[in-house]
Amino acid sequence: MRTMLKFTVPVEKGNEAVKEDSFGKTMQALMNELKPEAAYFGAFEGKRGAMLFFDLAEPSKIVEILEPLSLNLNAAVEILPVMSGEDLRKGIAAARNK
């Protein structure tokens, strides 16, 4: 299932993590694990953050994905199922036919 992971990192913890390189290592491990189709990094509400879009084949992987963000970065996370435009068109067509 196409999934969006959005997270933010508190400023103080983010600064510490950048200095120690745990931020870079955590991001690299996350990117290697998820192999996202798109990843966007920036500031969200004044904090370091990102939105990653990836295929979540197994829901039990959520724990593996989120724990390093929490443990290493004190990140606040959101994880949501999302659709492409084509998925939306198919869903609307199916709903209309009911």
Biopython code that builds the backbone (N, CA, C, O; Angstrom):
import numpy as np
from Bio.PDB.StructureBuilder import StructureBuilder

atoms = [
    (1, "MET", "N", (0.838, -1.166, 0.000)),
    (1, "MET", "CA", (0.000, 0.000, 0.000)),
    (1, "MET", "C", (0.894, 1.245, 0.000)),
    (1, "MET", "O", (1.849, 1.336, 0.772)),
    (2, "ARG", "N", (0.572, 2.194, -0.873)),
    (2, "ARG", "CA", (1.318, 3.452, -0.905)),
    (2, "ARG", "C", (1.064, 4.172, 0.413)),
    (2, "ARG", "O", (-0.078, 4.322, 0.846)),
    (3, "THR", "N", (2.148, 4.613, 1.043)),
    (3, "THR", "CA", (2.087, 5.182, 2.381)),
    (3, "THR", "C", (2.919, 6.451, 2.443)),
    (3, "THR", "O", (3.962, 6.563, 1.799)),
    (4, "MET", "N", (2.431, 7.418, 3.242)),
    (4, "MET", "CA", (3.202, 8.630, 3.496)),
    (4, "MET", "C", (3.647, 8.617, 4.945)),
    (4, "MET", "O", (2.843, 8.409, 5.853)),
    (5, "LEU", "N", (4.931, 8.841, 5.153)),
    (5, "LEU", "CA", (5.496, 9.019, 6.482)),
    (5, "LEU", "C", (5.924, 10.470, 6.590)),
    (5, "LEU", "O", (6.757, 10.935, 5.811)),
    (6, "LYS", "N", (5.360, 11.184, 7.549)),
    (6, "LYS", "CA", (5.758, 12.565, 7.813)),
    (6, "LYS", "C", (6.308, 12.599, 9.227)),
    (6, "LYS", "O", (5.706, 12.054, 10.153)),
    (7, "PHE", "N", (7.459, 13.244, 9.388)),
    (7, "PHE", "CA", (7.997, 13.366, 10.733)),
    (7, "PHE", "C", (8.670, 14.715, 10.921)),
    (7, "PHE", "O", (9.127, 15.343, 9.966)),
    (8, "THR", "N", (8.718, 15.144, 12.178)),
    (8, "THR", "CA", (9.450, 16.345, 12.566)),
    (8, "THR", "C", (10.340, 16.004, 13.747)),
    (8, "THR", "O", (10.033, 15.134, 14.562)),
    (9, "VAL", "N", (11.452, 16.720, 13.810)),
    (9, "VAL", "CA", (12.446, 16.489, 14.857)),
    (9, "VAL", "C", (12.570, 17.766, 15.683)),
    (9, "VAL", "O", (12.760, 18.841, 15.115)),
    (10, "PRO", "N", (12.466, 17.673, 17.017)),
    (10, "PRO", "CA", (12.635, 18.862, 17.843)),
    (10, "PRO", "C", (13.980, 19.544, 17.565)),
    (10, "PRO", "O", (14.980, 18.871, 17.314)),
    (11, "VAL", "N", (13.999, 20.867, 17.610)),
    (11, "VAL", "CA", (15.190, 21.632, 17.233)),
    (11, "VAL", "C", (16.430, 21.202, 18.022)),
    (11, "VAL", "O", (17.473, 20.928, 17.429)),
    (12, "GLU", "N", (16.328, 21.140, 19.332)),
    (12, "GLU", "CA", (17.494, 20.810, 20.154)),
    (12, "GLU", "C", (18.028, 19.411, 19.836)),
    (12, "GLU", "O", (19.233, 19.221, 19.670)),
    (13, "LYS", "N", (17.131, 18.447, 19.753)),
    (13, "LYS", "CA", (17.544, 17.070, 19.447)),
    (13, "LYS", "C", (18.105, 16.994, 18.027)),
    (13, "LYS", "O", (19.072, 16.273, 17.785)),
    (14, "GLY", "N", (17.513, 17.725, 17.096)),
    (14, "GLY", "CA", (18.009, 17.750, 15.721)),
    (14, "GLY", "C", (19.414, 18.318, 15.650)),
    (14, "GLY", "O", (20.268, 17.775, 14.949)),
    (15, "ASN", "N", (19.666, 19.415, 16.376)),
    (15, "ASN", "CA", (21.010, 20.004, 16.404)),
    (15, "ASN", "C", (22.025, 19.017, 16.946)),
    (15, "ASN", "O", (23.102, 18.843, 16.374)),
    (16, "GLU", "N", (21.683, 18.375, 18.043)),
    (16, "GLU", "CA", (22.559, 17.381, 18.654)),
    (16, "GLU", "C", (22.814, 16.215, 17.689)),
    (16, "GLU", "O", (23.947, 15.753, 17.550)),
    (17, "ALA", "N", (21.759, 15.750, 17.030)),
    (17, "ALA", "CA", (21.869, 14.608, 16.115)),
    (17, "ALA", "C", (22.717, 14.943, 14.891)),
    (17, "ALA", "O", (23.459, 14.090, 14.402)),
    (18, "VAL", "N", (22.615, 16.174, 14.393)),
    (18, "VAL", "CA", (23.442, 16.581, 13.258)),
    (18, "VAL", "C", (24.912, 16.600, 13.673)),
    (18, "VAL", "O", (25.770, 16.101, 12.945)),
    (19, "LYS", "N", (25.205, 17.172, 14.837)),
    (19, "LYS", "CA", (26.594, 17.244, 15.327)),
    (19, "LYS", "C", (27.194, 15.862, 15.537)),
    (19, "LYS", "O", (28.372, 15.645, 15.253)),
    (20, "GLU", "N", (26.390, 14.927, 16.034)),
    (20, "GLU", "CA", (26.864, 13.559, 16.301)),
    (20, "GLU", "C", (26.788, 12.656, 15.071)),
    (20, "GLU", "O", (27.267, 11.523, 15.117)),
    (21, "ASP", "N", (26.208, 13.124, 13.993)),
    (21, "ASP", "CA", (25.949, 12.391, 12.757)),
    (21, "ASP", "C", (24.928, 11.274, 12.914)),
    (21, "ASP", "O", (24.798, 10.433, 12.025)),
    (22, "SER", "N", (24.200, 11.249, 14.028)),
    (22, "SER", "CA", (23.130, 10.249, 14.130)),
    (22, "SER", "C", (21.953, 10.630, 13.234)),
    (22, "SER", "O", (21.180, 9.761, 12.832)),
    (23, "PHE", "N", (21.807, 11.926, 12.913)),
    (23, "PHE", "CA", (20.750, 12.347, 11.992)),
    (23, "PHE", "C", (21.018, 11.751, 10.610)),
    (23, "PHE", "O", (20.142, 11.116, 10.022)),
    (24, "GLY", "N", (22.219, 11.957, 10.100)),
    (24, "GLY", "CA", (22.576, 11.430, 8.779)),
    (24, "GLY", "C", (22.483, 9.916, 8.714)),
    (24, "GLY", "O", (21.978, 9.360, 7.738)),
    (25, "LYS", "N", (22.967, 9.252, 9.745)),
    (25, "LYS", "CA", (22.927, 7.787, 9.764)),
    (25, "LYS", "C", (21.494, 7.267, 9.834)),
    (25, "LYS", "O", (21.154, 6.283, 9.177)),
    (26, "THR", "N", (20.662, 7.923, 10.624)),
    (26, "THR", "CA", (19.263, 7.501, 10.725)),
    (26, "THR", "C", (18.541, 7.709, 9.398)),
    (26, "THR", "O", (17.765, 6.855, 8.971)),
    (27, "MET", "N", (18.794, 8.846, 8.744)),
    (27, "MET", "CA", (18.155, 9.119, 7.446)),
    (27, "MET", "C", (18.609, 8.114, 6.391)),
    (27, "MET", "O", (17.795, 7.608, 5.619)),
    (28, "GLN", "N", (19.903, 7.830, 6.361)),
    (28, "GLN", "CA", (20.414, 6.875, 5.368)),
    (28, "GLN", "C", (19.817, 5.492, 5.578)),
    (28, "GLN", "O", (19.427, 4.828, 4.618)),
    (29, "ALA", "N", (19.743, 5.058, 6.830)),
    (29, "ALA", "CA", (19.149, 3.749, 7.121)),
    (29, "ALA", "C", (17.672, 3.723, 6.729)),
    (29, "ALA", "O", (17.188, 2.731, 6.184)),
    (30, "LEU", "N", (16.961, 4.811, 7.005)),
    (30, "LEU", "CA", (15.546, 4.898, 6.658)),
    (30, "LEU", "C", (15.349, 4.848, 5.144)),
    (30, "LEU", "O", (14.475, 4.134, 4.654)),
    (31, "MET", "N", (16.147, 5.595, 4.417)),
    (31, "MET", "CA", (16.054, 5.599, 2.954)),
    (31, "MET", "C", (16.382, 4.215, 2.386)),
    (31, "MET", "O", (15.719, 3.756, 1.456)),
    (32, "ASN", "N", (17.390, 3.558, 2.933)),
    (32, "ASN", "CA", (17.753, 2.210, 2.472)),
    (32, "ASN", "C", (16.636, 1.213, 2.756)),
    (32, "ASN", "O", (16.363, 0.326, 1.947)),
    (33, "GLU", "N", (15.996, 1.364, 3.906)),
    (33, "GLU", "CA", (14.921, 0.445, 4.300)),
    (33, "GLU", "C", (13.669, 0.654, 3.447)),
    (33, "GLU", "O", (13.082, -0.310, 2.954)),
    (34, "LEU", "N", (13.264, 1.908, 3.276)),
    (34, "LEU", "CA", (11.990, 2.195, 2.610)),
    (34, "LEU", "C", (12.074, 2.265, 1.094)),
    (34, "LEU", "O", (11.104, 1.957, 0.401)),
    (35, "LYS", "N", (13.223, 2.666, 0.577)),
    (35, "LYS", "CA", (13.371, 2.889, -0.861)),
    (35, "LYS", "C", (12.171, 3.698, -1.376)),
    (35, "LYS", "O", (11.420, 3.225, -2.228)),
    (36, "PRO", "N", (11.999, 4.915, -0.854)),
    (36, "PRO", "CA", (10.803, 5.691, -1.195)),
    (36, "PRO", "C", (10.746, 6.078, -2.658)),
    (36, "PRO", "O", (11.776, 6.270, -3.304)),
    (37, "GLU", "N", (9.521, 6.193, -3.181)),
    (37, "GLU", "CA", (9.350, 6.675, -4.553)),
    (37, "GLU", "C", (9.564, 8.181, -4.604)),
    (37, "GLU", "O", (9.891, 8.730, -5.656)),
    (38, "ALA", "N", (9.380, 8.852, -3.464)),
    (38, "ALA", "CA", (9.660, 10.288, -3.347)),
    (38, "ALA", "C", (9.984, 10.585, -1.892)),
    (38, "ALA", "O", (9.424, 9.972, -0.983)),
    (39, "ALA", "N", (10.890, 11.527, -1.680)),
    (39, "ALA", "CA", (11.263, 11.956, -0.332)),
    (39, "ALA", "C", (11.539, 13.452, -0.382)),
    (39, "ALA", "O", (12.307, 13.929, -1.218)),
    (40, "TYR", "N", (10.904, 14.181, 0.522)),
    (40, "TYR", "CA", (11.061, 15.628, 0.585)),
    (40, "TYR", "C", (11.453, 16.014, 2.002)),
    (40, "TYR", "O", (10.808, 15.608, 2.970)),
    (41, "PHE", "N", (12.513, 16.798, 2.114)),
    (41, "PHE", "CA", (13.021, 17.233, 3.404)),
    (41, "PHE", "C", (12.892, 18.745, 3.491)),
    (41, "PHE", "O", (13.101, 19.446, 2.501)),
    (42, "GLY", "N", (12.551, 19.252, 4.671)),
    (42, "GLY", "CA", (12.426, 20.687, 4.828)),
    (42, "GLY", "C", (12.081, 21.042, 6.258)),
    (42, "GLY", "O", (12.203, 20.220, 7.166)),
    (43, "ALA", "N", (11.652, 22.267, 6.445)),
    (43, "ALA", "CA", (11.232, 22.745, 7.758)),
    (43, "ALA", "C", (9.715, 22.682, 7.849)),
    (43, "ALA", "O", (9.006, 23.189, 6.979)),
    (44, "PHE", "N", (9.233, 22.063, 8.899)),
    (44, "PHE", "CA", (7.800, 21.973, 9.176)),
    (44, "PHE", "C", (7.583, 22.563, 10.561)),
    (44, "PHE", "O", (8.116, 22.057, 11.549)),
    (45, "GLU", "N", (6.804, 23.626, 10.631)),
    (45, "GLU", "CA", (6.551, 24.298, 11.900)),
    (45, "GLU", "C", (7.855, 24.635, 12.624)),
    (45, "GLU", "O", (7.937, 24.520, 13.847)),
    (46, "GLY", "N", (8.869, 25.050, 11.873)),
    (46, "GLY", "CA", (10.142, 25.458, 12.445)),
    (46, "GLY", "C", (11.057, 24.324, 12.865)),
    (46, "GLY", "O", (12.079, 24.568, 13.507)),
    (47, "LYS", "N", (10.719, 23.102, 12.523)),
    (47, "LYS", "CA", (11.525, 21.939, 12.905)),
    (47, "LYS", "C", (12.008, 21.220, 11.653)),
    (47, "LYS", "O", (11.380, 21.309, 10.598)),
    (48, "ARG", "N", (13.128, 20.506, 11.773)),
    (48, "ARG", "CA", (13.571, 19.653, 10.670)),
    (48, "ARG", "C", (12.512, 18.583, 10.452)),
    (48, "ARG", "O", (11.936, 18.061, 11.407)),
    (49, "GLY", "N", (12.265, 18.264, 9.196)),
    (49, "GLY", "CA", (11.264, 17.248, 8.944)),
    (49, "GLY", "C", (11.360, 16.681, 7.547)),
    (49, "GLY", "O", (12.199, 17.084, 6.741)),
    (50, "ALA", "N", (10.483, 15.740, 7.283)),
    (50, "ALA", "CA", (10.457, 15.087, 5.980)),
    (50, "ALA", "C", (9.095, 14.465, 5.729)),
    (50, "ALA", "O", (8.329, 14.190, 6.652)),
    (51, "MET", "N", (8.821, 14.255, 4.451)),
    (51, "MET", "CA", (7.678, 13.474, 3.996)),
    (51, "MET", "C", (8.230, 12.454, 3.009)),
    (51, "MET", "O", (8.851, 12.821, 2.011)),
    (52, "LEU", "N", (8.006, 11.186, 3.285)),
    (52, "LEU", "CA", (8.483, 10.101, 2.432)),
    (52, "LEU", "C", (7.280, 9.308, 1.952)),
    (52, "LEU", "O", (6.361, 9.028, 2.721)),
    (53, "PHE", "N", (7.293, 8.953, 0.687)),
    (53, "PHE", "CA", (6.223, 8.178, 0.076)),
    (53, "PHE", "C", (6.809, 6.846, -0.371)),
    (53, "PHE", "O", (7.765, 6.811, -1.146)),
    (54, "PHE", "N", (6.235, 5.751, 0.120)),
    (54, "PHE", "CA", (6.815, 4.435, -0.119)),
    (54, "PHE", "C", (5.727, 3.368, -0.116)),
    (54, "PHE", "O", (4.589, 3.630, 0.274)),
    (55, "ASP", "N", (6.085, 2.165, -0.552)),
    (55, "ASP", "CA", (5.163, 1.042, -0.551)),
    (55, "ASP", "C", (5.326, 0.283, 0.763)),
    (55, "ASP", "O", (6.411, -0.207, 1.077)),
    (56, "LEU", "N", (4.247, 0.194, 1.520)),
    (56, "LEU", "CA", (4.240, -0.573, 2.767)),
    (56, "LEU", "C", (3.587, -1.921, 2.478)),
    (56, "LEU", "O", (2.362, -2.041, 2.470)),
    (57, "ALA", "N", (4.412, -2.923, 2.244)),
    (57, "ALA", "CA", (3.903, -4.246, 1.883)),
    (57, "ALA", "C", (3.398, -5.013, 3.100)),
    (57, "ALA", "O", (2.485, -5.830, 2.988)),
    (58, "GLU", "N", (3.990, -4.750, 4.255)),
    (58, "GLU", "CA", (3.661, -5.501, 5.462)),
    (58, "GLU", "C", (3.447, -4.538, 6.628)),
    (58, "GLU", "O", (4.397, -3.886, 7.060)),
    (59, "PRO", "N", (2.216, -4.432, 7.149)),
    (59, "PRO", "CA", (1.946, -3.487, 8.233)),
    (59, "PRO", "C", (2.815, -3.675, 9.477)),
    (59, "PRO", "O", (3.075, -2.708, 10.192)),
    (60, "SER", "N", (3.264, -4.891, 9.745)),
    (60, "SER", "CA", (4.109, -5.108, 10.931)),
    (60, "SER", "C", (5.449, -4.372, 10.829)),
    (60, "SER", "O", (6.130, -4.194, 11.839)),
    (61, "LYS", "N", (5.831, -3.943, 9.628)),
    (61, "LYS", "CA", (7.082, -3.196, 9.433)),
    (61, "LYS", "C", (6.999, -1.781, 10.013)),
    (61, "LYS", "O", (8.025, -1.121, 10.182)),
    (62, "ILE", "N", (5.788, -1.312, 10.318)),
    (62, "ILE", "CA", (5.630, 0.040, 10.852)),
    (62, "ILE", "C", (6.488, 0.227, 12.097)),
    (62, "ILE", "O", (7.125, 1.268, 12.256)),
    (63, "VAL", "N", (6.512, -0.747, 12.964)),
    (63, "VAL", "CA", (7.306, -0.641, 14.196)),
    (63, "VAL", "C", (8.789, -0.474, 13.859)),
    (63, "VAL", "O", (9.455, 0.397, 14.420)),
    (64, "GLU", "N", (9.304, -1.288, 12.963)),
    (64, "GLU", "CA", (10.709, -1.189, 12.558)),
    (64, "GLU", "C", (11.037, 0.161, 11.942)),
    (64, "GLU", "O", (12.120, 0.706, 12.159)),
    (65, "ILE", "N", (10.102, 0.696, 11.177)),
    (65, "ILE", "CA", (10.314, 1.969, 10.493)),
    (65, "ILE", "C", (10.329, 3.127, 11.484)),
    (65, "ILE", "O", (11.195, 3.999, 11.412)),
    (66, "LEU", "N", (9.366, 3.138, 12.416)),
    (66, "LEU", "CA", (9.198, 4.285, 13.297)),
    (66, "LEU", "C", (10.133, 4.305, 14.501)),
    (66, "LEU", "O", (10.511, 5.384, 14.958)),
    (67, "GLU", "N", (10.511, 3.158, 15.021)),
    (67, "GLU", "CA", (11.326, 3.130, 16.239)),
    (67, "GLU", "C", (12.632, 3.907, 16.131)),
    (67, "GLU", "O", (12.946, 4.663, 17.051)),
    (68, "PRO", "N", (13.418, 3.763, 15.049)),
    (68, "PRO", "CA", (14.659, 4.545, 14.971)),
    (68, "PRO", "C", (14.409, 6.057, 14.978)),
    (68, "PRO", "O", (15.208, 6.814, 15.530)),
    (69, "LEU", "N", (13.314, 6.492, 14.372)),
    (69, "LEU", "CA", (12.990, 7.923, 14.387)),
    (69, "LEU", "C", (12.697, 8.385, 15.811)),
    (69, "LEU", "O", (13.132, 9.463, 16.216)),
    (70, "SER", "N", (11.974, 7.586, 16.559)),
    (70, "SER", "CA", (11.654, 7.934, 17.943)),
    (70, "SER", "C", (12.879, 7.840, 18.839)),
    (70, "SER", "O", (13.185, 8.772, 19.583)),
    (71, "LEU", "N", (13.569, 6.725, 18.768)),
    (71, "LEU", "CA", (14.713, 6.492, 19.657)),
    (71, "LEU", "C", (15.899, 7.414, 19.363)),
    (71, "LEU", "O", (16.517, 7.939, 20.289)),
    (72, "ASN", "N", (16.218, 7.613, 18.093)),
    (72, "ASN", "CA", (17.415, 8.386, 17.729)),
    (72, "ASN", "C", (17.161, 9.884, 17.650)),
    (72, "ASN", "O", (18.070, 10.680, 17.885)),
    (73, "LEU", "N", (15.910, 10.281, 17.315)),
    (73, "LEU", "CA", (15.666, 11.687, 17.005)),
    (73, "LEU", "C", (14.513, 12.322, 17.789)),
    (73, "LEU", "O", (14.228, 13.506, 17.605)),
    (74, "ASN", "N", (13.855, 11.569, 18.646)),
    (74, "ASN", "CA", (12.668, 12.079, 19.351)),
    (74, "ASN", "C", (11.639, 12.631, 18.364)),
    (74, "ASN", "O", (10.943, 13.598, 18.674)),
    (75, "ALA", "N", (11.539, 12.037, 17.205)),
    (75, "ALA", "CA", (10.669, 12.546, 16.139)),
    (75, "ALA", "C", (9.196, 12.336, 16.463)),
    (75, "ALA", "O", (8.802, 11.326, 17.046)),
    (76, "ALA", "N", (8.396, 13.318, 16.069)),
    (76, "ALA", "CA", (6.943, 13.168, 16.050)),
    (76, "ALA", "C", (6.601, 12.640, 14.666)),
    (76, "ALA", "O", (7.037, 13.208, 13.664)),
    (77, "VAL", "N", (5.830, 11.566, 14.596)),
    (77, "VAL", "CA", (5.585, 10.914, 13.309)),
    (77, "VAL", "C", (4.096, 10.778, 13.015)),
    (77, "VAL", "O", (3.263, 10.661, 13.914)),
    (78, "GLU", "N", (3.797, 10.799, 11.721)),
    (78, "GLU", "CA", (2.470, 10.486, 11.201)),
    (78, "GLU", "C", (2.693, 9.512, 10.060)),
    (78, "GLU", "O", (3.613, 9.683, 9.260)),
    (79, "ILE", "N", (1.857, 8.497, 9.986)),
    (79, "ILE", "CA", (1.948, 7.549, 8.879)),
    (79, "ILE", "C", (0.529, 7.319, 8.363)),
    (79, "ILE", "O", (-0.376, 6.973, 9.122)),
    (80, "LEU", "N", (0.355, 7.518, 7.056)),
    (80, "LEU", "CA", (-0.975, 7.497, 6.457)),
    (80, "LEU", "C", (-0.983, 6.747, 5.133)),
    (80, "LEU", "O", (-0.019, 6.828, 4.372)),
    (81, "PRO", "N", (-2.067, 6.012, 4.844)),
    (81, "PRO", "CA", (-2.221, 5.484, 3.491)),
    (81, "PRO", "C", (-2.562, 6.642, 2.565)),
    (81, "PRO", "O", (-3.335, 7.526, 2.934)),
    (82, "VAL", "N", (-1.996, 6.643, 1.371)),
    (82, "VAL", "CA", (-2.258, 7.695, 0.391)),
    (82, "VAL", "C", (-2.505, 7.069, -0.981)),
    (82, "VAL", "O", (-2.226, 5.890, -1.200)),
    (83, "MET", "N", (-3.039, 7.890, -1.909)),
    (83, "MET", "CA", (-3.352, 7.413, -3.252)),
    (83, "MET", "C", (-2.703, 8.296, -4.297)),
    (83, "MET", "O", (-2.432, 9.475, -4.069)),
    (84, "SER", "N", (-2.465, 7.700, -5.437)),
    (84, "SER", "CA", (-2.073, 8.476, -6.608)),
    (84, "SER", "C", (-3.351, 8.992, -7.273)),
    (84, "SER", "O", (-4.455, 8.607, -6.889)),
    (85, "GLY", "N", (-3.196, 9.855, -8.258)),
    (85, "GLY", "CA", (-4.355, 10.334, -9.011)),
    (85, "GLY", "C", (-5.113, 9.193, -9.660)),
    (85, "GLY", "O", (-6.344, 9.192, -9.681)),
    (86, "GLU", "N", (-4.390, 8.234, -10.183)),
    (86, "GLU", "CA", (-5.033, 7.075, -10.825)),
    (86, "GLU", "C", (-5.808, 6.254, -9.800)),
    (86, "GLU", "O", (-6.921, 5.809, -10.083)),
    (87, "ASP", "N", (-5.233, 6.044, -8.605)),
    (87, "ASP", "CA", (-5.943, 5.330, -7.546)),
    (87, "ASP", "C", (-7.252, 6.040, -7.203)),
    (87, "ASP", "O", (-8.286, 5.396, -7.028)),
    (88, "LEU", "N", (-7.202, 7.359, -7.108)),
    (88, "LEU", "CA", (-8.397, 8.147, -6.791)),
    (88, "LEU", "C", (-9.461, 7.984, -7.874)),
    (88, "LEU", "O", (-10.637, 7.787, -7.568)),
    (89, "ARG", "N", (-9.047, 8.066, -9.139)),
    (89, "ARG", "CA", (-10.004, 7.892, -10.243)),
    (89, "ARG", "C", (-10.678, 6.523, -10.166)),
    (89, "ARG", "O", (-11.893, 6.423, -10.341)),
    (90, "LYS", "N", (-9.907, 5.475, -9.908)),
    (90, "LYS", "CA", (-10.474, 4.130, -9.801)),
    (90, "LYS", "C", (-11.454, 4.045, -8.637)),
    (90, "LYS", "O", (-12.529, 3.459, -8.762)),
    (91, "GLY", "N", (-11.075, 4.632, -7.505)),
    (91, "GLY", "CA", (-11.941, 4.609, -6.325)),
    (91, "GLY", "C", (-13.251, 5.343, -6.561)),
    (91, "GLY", "O", (-14.315, 4.865, -6.167)),
    (92, "ILE", "N", (-13.177, 6.497, -7.199)),
    (92, "ILE", "CA", (-14.392, 7.268, -7.494)),
    (92, "ILE", "C", (-15.288, 6.499, -8.453)),
    (92, "ILE", "O", (-16.504, 6.460, -8.270)),
    (93, "ALA", "N", (-14.692, 5.882, -9.480)),
    (93, "ALA", "CA", (-15.479, 5.099, -10.444)),
    (93, "ALA", "C", (-16.164, 3.933, -9.748)),
    (93, "ALA", "O", (-17.333, 3.650, -10.012)),
    (94, "ALA", "N", (-15.449, 3.260, -8.866)),
    (94, "ALA", "CA", (-16.037, 2.115, -8.144)),
    (94, "ALA", "C", (-17.147, 2.576, -7.212)),
    (94, "ALA", "O", (-18.183, 1.917, -7.122)),
    (95, "ALA", "N", (-16.956, 3.686, -6.521)),
    (95, "ALA", "CA", (-17.985, 4.206, -5.608)),
    (95, "ALA", "C", (-19.227, 4.651, -6.375)),
    (95, "ALA", "O", (-20.349, 4.483, -5.899)),
    (96, "ARG", "N", (-19.028, 5.206, -7.535)),
    (96, "ARG", "CA", (-20.141, 5.674, -8.341)),
    (96, "ARG", "C", (-20.982, 4.509, -8.846)),
    (96, "ARG", "O", (-22.190, 4.651, -9.041)),
    (97, "ASN", "N", (-20.353, 3.360, -9.059)),
    (97, "ASN", "CA", (-21.054, 2.190, -9.589)),
    (97, "ASN", "C", (-21.783, 1.385, -8.523)),
    (97, "ASN", "O", (-22.399, 0.369, -8.846)),
    (98, "LYS", "N", (-21.732, 1.799, -7.286)),
    (98, "LYS", "CA", (-22.420, 1.046, -6.222)),
    (98, "LYS", "C", (-23.836, 1.497, -6.084)),
    (98, "LYS", "O", (-24.569, 0.980, -5.241)),
]
sb = StructureBuilder()
sb.init_structure("model")
sb.init_model(0)
sb.init_chain("A")
sb.init_seg("    ")
for serial, (resi, resn, name, xyz) in enumerate(atoms, 1):
    if name == "N":
        sb.init_residue(resn, " ", resi, " ")
    sb.init_atom(name, np.array(xyz, "f"), 0.0, 1.0, " ", f" {name:<3s}", serial, name[0])
structure = sb.get_structure()
